[in-house]
């Protein structure tokens, strides 16, 4: 008991620092994530004006995704979310492996309204930190990596089937299961069967063939 009391006193005297979610992070965030310079404000005003005219002329169409807000509620031009980036890993220079890396590294998040464009897009820095992204953020990250390695990549938005939008893989075959099935098929084919049809026997006389060879 005396030993436990000493442990309790030592633990009581130990004070943990007050750690919050934003501790130390707000200092490293560039000002460009929270503010816009004069050129950006001018581009945003042009985009807003164009969007108003577009919605007035084409009321039956969906609104354009030109200037969504980021995670700091700051409006940004959609083109600024794509930054060509070349990583030092040569395996990602191939578009197949790069796409597979993005698919495996991030966790898919559904859009709040699947039939409408999002009003907010998280910056790629935050996406890589949280490892969560929606379909637009997935595309922007992959496009940035492909542009950095020399590919002519761009993002195209549109509609997909419900299974694709909800990431429903219930109707697809498991790739691991397919490998095991292939191995079982190969093993079965390699084992000789007792019921294999034997080839037809030759009806020619071996003795006559031997005499013919000796006579020549």
Residue pairs with C-beta under 8 A, 6 or more apart in sequence:
33 70
33 72
33 74
33 123
33 125
34 72
34 74
35 74
36 44
36 74
36 75
36 76
40 76
40 77
40 80
43 77
44 67
44 75
44 77
47 66
47 67
47 77
48 66
48 67
50 64
50 66
51 63
51 64
51 66
51 67
54 61
54 63
54 64
55 63
62 116
62 117
63 117
64 117
65 78
65 117
65 118
65 136
65 157
66 77
66 78
67 75
67 76
67 77
67 78
68 75
68 76
68 78
68 117
68 118
68 119
68 120
68 121
69 75
69 76
69 119
69 120
69 121
70 76
70 120
70 121
70 122
70 123
70 126
71 120
71 122
71 123
71 126
73 120
76 121
78 121
81 121
81 123
81 124
81 140
82 140
82 143
82 144
82 147
82 155
83 124
83 144
84 144
84 147
84 148
85 144
85 145
85 147
85 148
86 145
86 148
86 149
87 145
87 148
91 97
91 101
92 98
92 101
92 145
92 149
93 149
95 146
95 151
98 142
98 145
98 146
98 149
99 142
102 138
102 141
102 142
102 145
103 138
105 131
106 127
106 131
106 132
106 133
106 137
106 138
106 141
107 131
107 132
107 133
108 133
108 134
108 135
108 138
108 167
109 132
109 133
109 134
110 134
110 165
110 166
110 167
111 118
111 134
111 135
111 165
112 118
114 165
115 159
117 136
117 157
118 134
118 136
121 136
121 137
121 140
122 130
122 133
122 137
124 137
124 140
124 141
124 144
127 133
127 137
127 141
128 141
133 141
135 165
136 155
136 157
139 155
140 155
142 153
143 153
143 154
143 155
146 153
147 153
162 168
163 171
